[in-house]
Amino acid sequence: MINPTTLNRLHFQHLAIRLHIQGYSEEQIRKQVQLDGQPAKWSAAQNIAHLGAYQELVTRIRIPGIVAGVLTSFEPLKSDNDADFLAWCEYTTINMLDTLESTRNNFIELTEDLSPDDLAQTATHARYGTMNVEQWIEFFLLHEAHHIFTIFRRLRGVA
């Protein structure tokens, strides 16, 4: 069984995004931040799109592939040219959030059905090393939390 704290975050962490975007227009959410002559950083909307596309990848391919033993290693995701990310960028913010929340239910169902043997399966990330499925779920949540904080920062004009 997955750690209850991890499962709790999987159920609720993503819901904080709606709190952070309250009171901002679609234009503000889509505005890229550029400071000190640096290249523009992803907008809050692009961060949400990344989270949606990444969640689908983890739910449809990575976790099932690790559990099945067919996905044993992979490189870091490069979203800028990823077709799924670009498709998510076309959604309105509300549509992205609605889709993110509905696909989260698929991820939760997947994790709740994992056996102890499933959770023990491992795969190696080129940068972060070998982790078992439970650690991969934790990695997903840490990655998501980073992007939620980035959304908070972008909406306040902080690169």
GUNU-756679 format. One record per atom (N, C-alpha, C): x negated, y negated, z negated; residue in three letters; atom name. Coordinates in pm, whole numbers, plus 50000, padded with zeros to 5 digits. Layout:
# GUNU-756679
SITE / c1 / c2 / c3 / code / site
SITE / X / Y / Z / ALA / CA
...
***
This chain:
# GUNU-756679
SITE / c1 / c2 / c3 / code / site
SITE / 49916 / 50119 / 50000 / MET / N
SITE / 50000 / 50000 / 50000 / MET / CA
SITE / 49912 / 49875 / 50000 / MET / C
SITE / 49956 / 49777 / 50074 / ILE / N
SITE / 49881 / 49652 / 50084 / ILE / CA
SITE / 49892 / 49573 / 49952 / ILE / C
SITE / 49789 / 49500 / 49919 / ASN / N
SITE / 49785 / 49418 / 49799 / ASN / CA
SITE / 49907 / 49326 / 49794 / ASN / C
SITE / 49979 / 49322 / 49682 / PRO / N
SITE / 50101 / 49239 / 49673 / PRO / CA
SITE / 50076 / 49090 / 49697 / PRO / C
SITE / 49960 / 49039 / 49655 / THR / N
SITE / 49929 / 48898 / 49678 / THR / CA
SITE / 49913 / 48871 / 49828 / THR / C
SITE / 49847 / 48961 / 49896 / THR / N
SITE / 49830 / 48948 / 50040 / THR / CA
SITE / 49966 / 48955 / 50109 / THR / C
SITE / 50047 / 49049 / 50069 / LEU / N
SITE / 50180 / 49064 / 50129 / LEU / CA
SITE / 50266 / 48940 / 50104 / LEU / C
SITE / 50257 / 48883 / 49985 / ASN / N
SITE / 50332 / 48762 / 49954 / ASN / CA
SITE / 50290 / 48647 / 50045 / ASN / C
SITE / 50160 / 48630 / 50066 / ARG / N
SITE / 50112 / 48525 / 50155 / ARG / CA
SITE / 50155 / 48551 / 50298 / ARG / C
SITE / 50156 / 48677 / 50338 / LEU / N
SITE / 50201 / 48711 / 50472 / LEU / CA
SITE / 50348 / 48671 / 50492 / LEU / C
SITE / 50427 / 48687 / 50389 / HIS / N
SITE / 50568 / 48649 / 50396 / HIS / CA
SITE / 50590 / 48498 / 50402 / HIS / C
SITE / 50507 / 48420 / 50331 / PHE / N
SITE / 50542 / 48280 / 50308 / PHE / CA
SITE / 50441 / 48175 / 50352 / PHE / C
SITE / 50316 / 48209 / 50368 / GLN / N
SITE / 50214 / 48107 / 50395 / GLN / CA
SITE / 50246 / 48021 / 50517 / GLN / C
SITE / 50288 / 48082 / 50625 / HIS / N
SITE / 50313 / 48009 / 50750 / HIS / CA
SITE / 50426 / 47907 / 50738 / HIS / C
SITE / 50514 / 47925 / 50640 / LEU / N
SITE / 50627 / 47834 / 50625 / LEU / CA
SITE / 50583 / 47694 / 50583 / LEU / C
SITE / 50462 / 47681 / 50531 / ALA / N
SITE / 50409 / 47550 / 50493 / ALA / CA
SITE / 50394 / 47457 / 50613 / ALA / C
SITE / 50382 / 47511 / 50732 / ILE / N
SITE / 50363 / 47427 / 50850 / ILE / CA
SITE / 50479 / 47329 / 50864 / ILE / C
SITE / 50602 / 47378 / 50847 / ARG / N
SITE / 50718 / 47289 / 50859 / ARG / CA
SITE / 50712 / 47174 / 50758 / ARG / C
SITE / 50663 / 47202 / 50639 / LEU / N
SITE / 50651 / 47097 / 50539 / LEU / CA
SITE / 50552 / 46990 / 50583 / LEU / C
SITE / 50441 / 47032 / 50643 / HIS / N
SITE / 50337 / 46938 / 50683 / HIS / CA
SITE / 50376 / 46853 / 50803 / HIS / C
SITE / 50465 / 46901 / 50888 / ILE / N
SITE / 50501 / 46823 / 51007 / ILE / CA
SITE / 50626 / 46737 / 50987 / ILE / C
SITE / 50693 / 46753 / 50873 / GLN / N
SITE / 50813 / 46673 / 50846 / GLN / CA
SITE / 50782 / 46524 / 50858 / GLN / C
SITE / 50870 / 46454 / 50929 / GLY / N
SITE / 50856 / 46310 / 50943 / GLY / CA
SITE / 50768 / 46266 / 51059 / GLY / C
SITE / 50708 / 46361 / 51129 / TYR / N
SITE / 50624 / 46328 / 51244 / TYR / CA
SITE / 50700 / 46356 / 51373 / TYR / C
SITE / 50682 / 46270 / 51472 / SER / N
SITE / 50745 / 46289 / 51603 / SER / CA
SITE / 50670 / 46395 / 51682 / SER / C
SITE / 50735 / 46444 / 51787 / GLU / N
SITE / 50669 / 46540 / 51876 / GLU / CA
SITE / 50542 / 46479 / 51934 / GLU / C
SITE / 50547 / 46352 / 51968 / GLU / N
SITE / 50430 / 46283 / 52023 / GLU / CA
SITE / 50315 / 46281 / 51922 / GLU / C
SITE / 50345 / 46252 / 51797 / GLN / N
SITE / 50241 / 46251 / 51693 / GLN / CA
SITE / 50183 / 46391 / 51672 / GLN / C
SITE / 50269 / 46491 / 51676 / ILE / N
SITE / 50225 / 46629 / 51655 / ILE / CA
SITE / 50135 / 46675 / 51769 / ILE / C
SITE / 50158 / 46621 / 51889 / ARG / N
SITE / 50080 / 46661 / 52006 / ARG / CA
SITE / 49956 / 46574 / 52030 / ARG / C
SITE / 49938 / 46471 / 51950 / LYS / N
SITE / 49825 / 46380 / 51970 / LYS / CA
SITE / 49694 / 46445 / 51926 / LYS / C
SITE / 49596 / 46440 / 52017 / GLN / N
SITE / 49463 / 46489 / 51984 / GLN / CA
SITE / 49387 / 46380 / 51910 / GLN / C
SITE / 49303 / 46421 / 51816 / VAL / N
SITE / 49226 / 46328 / 51735 / VAL / CA
SITE / 49083 / 46322 / 51786 / VAL / C
SITE / 49035 / 46199 / 51804 / GLN / N
SITE / 48897 / 46179 / 51848 / GLN / CA
SITE / 48835 / 46071 / 51760 / GLN / C
SITE / 48725 / 46103 / 51698 / LEU / N
SITE / 48655 / 46009 / 51612 / LEU / CA
SITE / 48507 / 46006 / 51647 / LEU / C
SITE / 48447 / 45891 / 51632 / ASP / N
SITE / 48302 / 45876 / 51649 / ASP / CA
SITE / 48250 / 45925 / 51783 / ASP / C
SITE / 48329 / 45907 / 51888 / GLY / N
SITE / 48284 / 45945 / 52022 / GLY / CA
SITE / 48273 / 46094 / 52046 / GLY / C
SITE / 48319 / 46176 / 51953 / GLN / N
SITE / 48315 / 46321 / 51968 / GLN / CA
SITE / 48428 / 46366 / 52061 / GLN / C
SITE / 48415 / 46484 / 52124 / PRO / N
SITE / 48525 / 46534 / 52206 / PRO / CA
SITE / 48653 / 46547 / 52123 / PRO / C
SITE / 48766 / 46527 / 52187 / ALA / N
SITE / 48894 / 46535 / 52117 / ALA / CA
SITE / 48912 / 46674 / 52057 / ALA / C
SITE / 48966 / 46677 / 51937 / LYS / N
SITE / 48995 / 46803 / 51867 / LYS / CA
SITE / 49138 / 46844 / 51900 / LYS / C
SITE / 49166 / 46974 / 51883 / TRP / N
SITE / 49302 / 47021 / 51905 / TRP / CA
SITE / 49402 / 46942 / 51823 / TRP / C
SITE / 49516 / 46918 / 51881 / SER / N
SITE / 49626 / 46852 / 51811 / SER / CA
SITE / 49688 / 46948 / 51711 / SER / C
SITE / 49776 / 46896 / 51626 / ALA / N
SITE / 49852 / 46983 / 51535 / ALA / CA
SITE / 49930 / 47086 / 51616 / ALA / C
SITE / 49991 / 47043 / 51727 / ALA / N
SITE / 50069 / 47135 / 51811 / ALA / CA
SITE / 49981 / 47246 / 51868 / ALA / C
SITE / 49861 / 47212 / 51912 / GLN / N
SITE / 49771 / 47314 / 51966 / GLN / CA
SITE / 49728 / 47412 / 51858 / GLN / C
SITE / 49712 / 47366 / 51735 / ASN / N
SITE / 49681 / 47456 / 51625 / ASN / CA
SITE / 49798 / 47551 / 51598 / ASN / C
SITE / 49920 / 47501 / 51605 / ILE / N
SITE / 50037 / 47587 / 51589 / ILE / CA
SITE / 50044 / 47689 / 51702 / ILE / C
SITE / 50018 / 47644 / 51825 / ALA / N
SITE / 50018 / 47735 / 51941 / ALA / CA
SITE / 49913 / 47844 / 51923 / ALA / C
SITE / 49797 / 47806 / 51876 / HIS / N
SITE / 49690 / 47903 / 51852 / HIS / CA
SITE / 49736 / 48007 / 51749 / HIS / C
SITE / 49798 / 47961 / 51640 / LEU / N
SITE / 49845 / 48054 / 51538 / LEU / CA
SITE / 49949 / 48150 / 51594 / LEU / C
SITE / 50039 / 48099 / 51677 / GLY / N
SITE / 50141 / 48186 / 51737 / GLY / CA
SITE / 50082 / 48290 / 51829 / GLY / C
SITE / 49993 / 48246 / 51917 / ALA / N
SITE / 49930 / 48339 / 52011 / ALA / CA
SITE / 49842 / 48441 / 51937 / ALA / C
SITE / 49771 / 48395 / 51836 / TYR / N
SITE / 49684 / 48484 / 51759 / TYR / CA
SITE / 49766 / 48587 / 51681 / TYR / C
SITE / 49876 / 48541 / 51622 / GLN / N
SITE / 49962 / 48634 / 51548 / GLN / CA
SITE / 50016 / 48744 / 51639 / GLN / C
SITE / 50056 / 48706 / 51760 / GLU / N
SITE / 50104 / 48807 / 51856 / GLU / CA
SITE / 49993 / 48905 / 51893 / GLU / C
SITE / 49872 / 48855 / 51914 / LEU / N
SITE / 49758 / 48941 / 51946 / LEU / CA
SITE / 49732 / 49040 / 51833 / LEU / C
SITE / 49731 / 48992 / 51711 / VAL / N
SITE / 49704 / 49078 / 51596 / VAL / CA
SITE / 49815 / 49181 / 51579 / VAL / C
SITE / 49939 / 49140 / 51597 / THR / N
SITE / 50054 / 49229 / 51577 / THR / CA
SITE / 50066 / 49333 / 51689 / THR / C
SITE / 50046 / 49291 / 51813 / ARG / N
SITE / 50067 / 49381 / 51927 / ARG / CA
SITE / 49945 / 49466 / 51961 / ARG / C
SITE / 49824 / 49410 / 51941 / ILE / N
SITE / 49704 / 49477 / 51992 / ILE / CA
SITE / 49604 / 49513 / 51882 / ILE / C
SITE / 49563 / 49417 / 51804 / ARG / N
SITE / 49450 / 49442 / 51713 / ARG / CA
SITE / 49483 / 49541 / 51602 / ARG / C
SITE / 49584 / 49516 / 51523 / ILE / N
SITE / 49613 / 49609 / 51413 / ILE / CA
SITE / 49653 / 49747 / 51467 / ILE / C
SITE / 49746 / 49756 / 51563 / PRO / N
SITE / 49778 / 49890 / 51617 / PRO / CA
SITE / 49656 / 49959 / 51678 / PRO / C
SITE / 49570 / 49884 / 51745 / GLY / N
SITE / 49451 / 49942 / 51806 / GLY / CA
SITE / 49351 / 49992 / 51704 / GLY / C
SITE / 49335 / 49918 / 51595 / ILE / N
SITE / 49244 / 49962 / 51488 / ILE / CA
SITE / 49300 / 50088 / 51424 / ILE / C
SITE / 49428 / 50087 / 51392 / VAL / N
SITE / 49492 / 50203 / 51327 / VAL / CA
SITE / 49481 / 50327 / 51416 / VAL / C
SITE / 49499 / 50309 / 51546 / ALA / N
SITE / 49492 / 50422 / 51639 / ALA / CA
SITE / 49348 / 50467 / 51668 / ALA / C
SITE / 49251 / 50389 / 51625 / GLY / N
SITE / 49111 / 50425 / 51647 / GLY / CA
SITE / 49060 / 50391 / 51785 / GLY / C
SITE / 49137 / 50317 / 51864 / VAL / N
SITE / 49095 / 50283 / 52000 / VAL / CA
SITE / 49031 / 50145 / 52009 / VAL / C
SITE / 49049 / 50063 / 51905 / LEU / N
SITE / 48987 / 49932 / 51901 / LEU / CA
SITE / 48890 / 49932 / 51782 / LEU / C
SITE / 48763 / 49947 / 51814 / THR / N
SITE / 48663 / 49959 / 51707 / THR / CA
SITE / 48576 / 49835 / 51693 / THR / C
SITE / 48579 / 49749 / 51794 / SER / N
SITE / 48501 / 49625 / 51787 / SER / CA
SITE / 48559 / 49523 / 51884 / SER / C
SITE / 48534 / 49397 / 51855 / PHE / N
SITE / 48577 / 49291 / 51946 / PHE / CA
SITE / 48502 / 49162 / 51918 / PHE / C
SITE / 48504 / 49075 / 52017 / GLU / N
SITE / 48439 / 48944 / 52010 / GLU / CA
SITE / 48537 / 48842 / 51952 / GLU / C
SITE / 48485 / 48730 / 51906 / PRO / N
SITE / 48574 / 48623 / 51860 / PRO / CA
SITE / 48668 / 48579 / 51973 / PRO / C
SITE / 48788 / 48541 / 51935 / LEU / N
SITE / 48887 / 48494 / 52031 / LEU / CA
SITE / 48849 / 48356 / 52083 / LEU / C
SITE / 48856 / 48337 / 52212 / LYS / N
SITE / 48833 / 48207 / 52275 / LYS / CA
SITE / 48967 / 48159 / 52330 / LYS / C
SITE / 49036 / 48075 / 52256 / SER / N
SITE / 49172 / 48039 / 52291 / SER / CA
SITE / 49186 / 47937 / 52402 / SER / C
SITE / 49090 / 47850 / 52421 / ASP / N
SITE / 49106 / 47739 / 52515 / ASP / CA
SITE / 49152 / 47781 / 52653 / ASP / C
SITE / 49108 / 47897 / 52700 / ASN / N
SITE / 49147 / 47944 / 52833 / ASN / CA
SITE / 49235 / 48068 / 52827 / ASN / C
SITE / 49286 / 48100 / 52710 / ASP / N
SITE / 49371 / 48217 / 52692 / ASP / CA
SITE / 49511 / 48190 / 52745 / ASP / C
SITE / 49562 / 48276 / 52831 / ALA / N
SITE / 49693 / 48255 / 52892 / ALA / CA
SITE / 49805 / 48249 / 52788 / ALA / C
SITE / 49797 / 48332 / 52685 / ASP / N
SITE / 49901 / 48330 / 52582 / ASP / CA
SITE / 49899 / 48198 / 52505 / ASP / C
SITE / 49780 / 48151 / 52470 / PHE / N
SITE / 49767 / 48022 / 52402 / PHE / CA
SITE / 49824 / 47910 / 52489 / PHE / C
SITE / 49787 / 47908 / 52615 / LEU / N
SITE / 49835 / 47803 / 52705 / LEU / CA
SITE / 49986 / 47807 / 52721 / LEU / C
SITE / 50044 / 47928 / 52722 / ALA / N
SITE / 50190 / 47940 / 52729 / ALA / CA
SITE / 50255 / 47884 / 52602 / ALA / C
SITE / 50198 / 47916 / 52487 / TRP / N
SITE / 50250 / 47862 / 52361 / TRP / CA
SITE / 50243 / 47710 / 52359 / TRP / C
SITE / 50140 / 47652 / 52418 / CYS / N
SITE / 50124 / 47506 / 52420 / CYS / CA
SITE / 50239 / 47438 / 52494 / CYS / C
SITE / 50306 / 47509 / 52582 / GLU / N
SITE / 50418 / 47452 / 52658 / GLU / CA
SITE / 50547 / 47445 / 52576 / GLU / C
SITE / 50555 / 47520 / 52468 / TYR / N
SITE / 50675 / 47519 / 52384 / TYR / CA
SITE / 50685 / 47386 / 52309 / TYR / C
SITE / 50808 / 47348 / 52272 / THR / N
SITE / 50823 / 47237 / 52178 / THR / CA
SITE / 50774 / 47284 / 52042 / THR / C
SITE / 50746 / 47192 / 51955 / THR / N
SITE / 50699 / 47229 / 51822 / THR / CA
SITE / 50801 / 47314 / 51750 / THR / C
SITE / 50928 / 47276 / 51755 / ILE / N
SITE / 51032 / 47353 / 51687 / ILE / CA
SITE / 51042 / 47493 / 51745 / ILE / C
SITE / 51031 / 47506 / 51877 / ASN / N
SITE / 51035 / 47639 / 51938 / ASN / CA
SITE / 50915 / 47722 / 51896 / ASN / C
SITE / 50797 / 47659 / 51886 / MET / N
SITE / 50679 / 47732 / 51840 / MET / CA
SITE / 50701 / 47784 / 51698 / MET / C
SITE / 50753 / 47700 / 51612 / LEU / N
SITE / 50773 / 47741 / 51473 / LEU / CA
SITE / 50878 / 47849 / 51460 / LEU / C
SITE / 50987 / 47836 / 51536 / ASP / N
SITE / 51092 / 47939 / 51533 / ASP / CA
SITE / 51036 / 48073 / 51581 / ASP / C
SITE / 50957 / 48070 / 51688 / THR / N
SITE / 50898 / 48192 / 51743 / THR / CA
SITE / 50793 / 48249 / 51648 / THR / C
SITE / 50711 / 48163 / 51590 / LEU / N
SITE / 50611 / 48206 / 51493 / LEU / CA
SITE / 50679 / 48279 / 51376 / LEU / C
SITE / 50789 / 48223 / 51327 / GLU / N
SITE / 50858 / 48284 / 51215 / GLU / CA
SITE / 50924 / 48416 / 51253 / GLU / C
SITE / 50982 / 48425 / 51372 / SER / N
SITE / 51046 / 48551 / 51410 / SER / CA
SITE / 50943 / 48659 / 51440 / SER / C
SITE / 50830 / 48622 / 51501 / THR / N
SITE / 50728 / 48724 / 51527 / THR / CA
SITE / 50654 / 48762 / 51399 / THR / C
SITE / 50656 / 48675 / 51297 / ARG / N
SITE / 50596 / 48710 / 51168 / ARG / CA
SITE / 50670 / 48829 / 51109 / ARG / C
SITE / 50800 / 48834 / 51130 / ASN / N
SITE / 50876 / 48949 / 51079 / ASN / CA
SITE / 50826 / 49079 / 51139 / ASN / C
SITE / 50787 / 49078 / 51266 / ASN / N
SITE / 50730 / 49197 / 51329 / ASN / CA
SITE / 50598 / 49236 / 51263 / ASN / C
SITE / 50517 / 49136 / 51231 / PHE / N
SITE / 50388 / 49160 / 51166 / PHE / CA
SITE / 50410 / 49219 / 51026 / PHE / C
SITE / 50506 / 49164 / 50953 / ILE / N
SITE / 50536 / 49214 / 50819 / ILE / CA
SITE / 50583 / 49359 / 50825 / ILE / C
SITE / 50673 / 49388 / 50918 / GLU / N
SITE / 50722 / 49526 / 50934 / GLU / CA
SITE / 50606 / 49620 / 50966 / GLU / C
SITE / 50516 / 49577 / 51052 / LEU / N
SITE / 50400 / 49658 / 51087 / LEU / CA
SITE / 50316 / 49687 / 50963 / LEU / C
SITE / 50289 / 49586 / 50883 / THR / N
SITE / 50203 / 49606 / 50766 / THR / CA
SITE / 50271 / 49691 / 50659 / THR / C
SITE / 50402 / 49676 / 50644 / GLU / N
SITE / 50473 / 49754 / 50542 / GLU / CA
SITE / 50480 / 49902 / 50576 / GLU / C
SITE / 50464 / 49935 / 50705 / ASP / N
SITE / 50468 / 50074 / 50748 / ASP / CA
SITE / 50331 / 50142 / 50746 / ASP / C
SITE / 50226 / 50070 / 50710 / LEU / N
SITE / 50091 / 50126 / 50713 / LEU / CA
SITE / 50067 / 50218 / 50593 / LEU / C
SITE / 50010 / 50334 / 50622 / SER / N
SITE / 49976 / 50429 / 50517 / SER / CA
SITE / 49838 / 50395 / 50459 / SER / C
SITE / 49801 / 50455 / 50347 / PRO / N
SITE / 49665 / 50434 / 50295 / PRO / CA
SITE / 49557 / 50471 / 50397 / PRO / C
SITE / 49580 / 50576 / 50475 / ASP / N
SITE / 49484 / 50614 / 50579 / ASP / CA
SITE / 49475 / 50507 / 50688 / ASP / C
SITE / 49592 / 50450 / 50725 / ASP / N
SITE / 49593 / 50342 / 50824 / ASP / CA
SITE / 49513 / 50222 / 50774 / ASP / C
SITE / 49536 / 50185 / 50648 / LEU / N
SITE / 49468 / 50069 / 50589 / LEU / CA
SITE / 49318 / 50089 / 50580 / LEU / C
SITE / 49275 / 50214 / 50576 / ALA / N
SITE / 49132 / 50245 / 50565 / ALA / CA
SITE / 49059 / 50240 / 50700 / ALA / C
SITE / 49132 / 50238 / 50811 / GLN / N
SITE / 49068 / 50233 / 50943 / GLN / CA
SITE / 48990 / 50103 / 50957 / GLN / C
SITE / 48879 / 50107 / 51030 / THR / N
SITE / 48793 / 49990 / 51042 / THR / CA
SITE / 48769 / 49950 / 51187 / THR / C
SITE / 48731 / 49824 / 51201 / ALA / N
SITE / 48684 / 49770 / 51329 / ALA / CA
SITE / 48582 / 49663 / 51296 / ALA / C
SITE / 48494 / 49636 / 51391 / THR / N
SITE / 48384 / 49542 / 51371 / THR / CA
SITE / 48403 / 49417 / 51455 / THR / C
SITE / 48399 / 49305 / 51388 / HIS / N
SITE / 48404 / 49174 / 51453 / HIS / CA
SITE / 48260 / 49130 / 51478 / HIS / C
SITE / 48233 / 49074 / 51595 / ALA / N
SITE / 48096 / 49037 / 51631 / ALA / CA
SITE / 48033 / 48939 / 51533 / ALA / C
SITE / 48111 / 48855 / 51470 / ARG / N
SITE / 48056 / 48756 / 51376 / ARG / CA
SITE / 48073 / 48797 / 51230 / ARG / C
SITE / 48186 / 48859 / 51195 / TYR / N
SITE / 48219 / 48883 / 51054 / TYR / CA
SITE / 48198 / 49027 / 51008 / TYR / C
SITE / 48156 / 49113 / 51098 / GLY / N
SITE / 48121 / 49249 / 51059 / GLY / CA
SITE / 48239 / 49345 / 51053 / GLY / C
SITE / 48215 / 49457 / 50988 / THR / N
SITE / 48313 / 49566 / 50981 / THR / CA
SITE / 48408 / 49543 / 50864 / THR / C
SITE / 48537 / 49558 / 50894 / MET / N
SITE / 48641 / 49543 / 50792 / MET / CA
SITE / 48747 / 49649 / 50812 / MET / C
SITE / 48811 / 49690 / 50703 / ASN / N
SITE / 48923 / 49782 / 50715 / ASN / CA
SITE / 49050 / 49701 / 50746 / ASN / C
SITE / 49160 / 49770 / 50773 / VAL / N
SITE / 49282 / 49702 / 50817 / VAL / CA
SITE / 49331 / 49602 / 50712 / VAL / C
SITE / 49325 / 49641 / 50585 / GLU / N
SITE / 49370 / 49546 / 50482 / GLU / CA
SITE / 49283 / 49420 / 50482 / GLU / C
SITE / 49154 / 49436 / 50503 / GLN / N
SITE / 49064 / 49321 / 50512 / GLN / CA
SITE / 49094 / 49238 / 50637 / GLN / C
SITE / 49132 / 49305 / 50746 / TRP / N
SITE / 49169 / 49232 / 50868 / TRP / CA
SITE / 49294 / 49148 / 50845 / TRP / C
SITE / 49389 / 49201 / 50770 / ILE / N
SITE / 49509 / 49123 / 50739 / ILE / CA
SITE / 49472 / 49002 / 50654 / ILE / C
SITE / 49383 / 49022 / 50558 / GLU / N
SITE / 49333 / 48910 / 50477 / GLU / CA
SITE / 49260 / 48809 / 50565 / GLU / C
SITE / 49179 / 48857 / 50657 / PHE / N
SITE / 49110 / 48768 / 50752 / PHE / CA
SITE / 49211 / 48686 / 50830 / PHE / C
SITE / 49318 / 48750 / 50878 / PHE / N
SITE / 49424 / 48679 / 50951 / PHE / CA
SITE / 49479 / 48566 / 50865 / PHE / C
SITE / 49508 / 48594 / 50738 / LEU / N
SITE / 49567 / 48493 / 50649 / LEU / CA
SITE / 49469 / 48379 / 50620 / LEU / C
SITE / 49342 / 48410 / 50602 / LEU / N
SITE / 49243 / 48305 / 50581 / LEU / CA
SITE / 49231 / 48216 / 50705 / LEU / C
SITE / 49232 / 48279 / 50821 / HIS / N
SITE / 49226 / 48207 / 50948 / HIS / CA
SITE / 49348 / 48116 / 50962 / HIS / C
SITE / 49464 / 48170 / 50930 / GLU / N
SITE / 49587 / 48091 / 50937 / GLU / CA
SITE / 49582 / 47973 / 50839 / GLU / C
SITE / 49535 / 47998 / 50717 / ALA / N
SITE / 49526 / 47891 / 50618 / ALA / CA
SITE / 49434 / 47778 / 50665 / ALA / C
SITE / 49324 / 47815 / 50729 / HIS / N
SITE / 49233 / 47715 / 50785 / HIS / CA
SITE / 49306 / 47627 / 50885 / HIS / C
SITE / 49385 / 47689 / 50973 / HIS / N
SITE / 49456 / 47610 / 51074 / HIS / CA
SITE / 49570 / 47529 / 51014 / HIS / C
SITE / 49633 / 47577 / 50909 / ILE / N
SITE / 49736 / 47497 / 50842 / ILE / CA
SITE / 49672 / 47373 / 50782 / ILE / C
SITE / 49555 / 47388 / 50721 / PHE / N
SITE / 49483 / 47272 / 50668 / PHE / CA
SITE / 49443 / 47178 / 50783 / PHE / C
SITE / 49403 / 47233 / 50895 / THR / N
SITE / 49367 / 47152 / 51011 / THR / CA
SITE / 49488 / 47074 / 51061 / THR / C
SITE / 49606 / 47135 / 51062 / ILE / N
SITE / 49729 / 47065 / 51101 / ILE / CA
SITE / 49751 / 46946 / 51007 / ILE / C
SITE / 49738 / 46969 / 50879 / PHE / N
SITE / 49750 / 46862 / 50779 / PHE / CA
SITE / 49654 / 46748 / 50812 / PHE / C
SITE / 49529 / 46781 / 50843 / ARG / N
SITE / 49428 / 46681 / 50874 / ARG / CA
SITE / 49459 / 46606 / 51003 / ARG / C
SITE / 49497 / 46679 / 51109 / ARG / N
SITE / 49522 / 46614 / 51238 / ARG / CA
SITE / 49635 / 46513 / 51227 / ARG / C
SITE / 49738 / 46544 / 51154 / LEU / N
SITE / 49852 / 46454 / 51141 / LEU / CA
SITE / 49816 / 46328 / 51064 / LEU / C
SITE / 49706 / 46331 / 50994 / ARG / N
SITE / 49659 / 46215 / 50920 / ARG / CA
SITE / 49540 / 46149 / 50991 / ARG / C
SITE / 49519 / 46190 / 51117 / GLY / N
SITE / 49415 / 46127 / 51198 / GLY / CA
SITE / 49273 / 46165 / 51162 / GLY / C
SITE / 49257 / 46279 / 51096 / VAL / N
SITE / 49125 / 46326 / 51056 / VAL / CA
SITE / 49081 / 46438 / 51150 / VAL / C
SITE / 48965 / 46420 / 51211 / ALA / N
SITE / 48915 / 46523 / 51300 / ALA / CA
SITE / 48858 / 46635 / 51218 / ALA / C
***
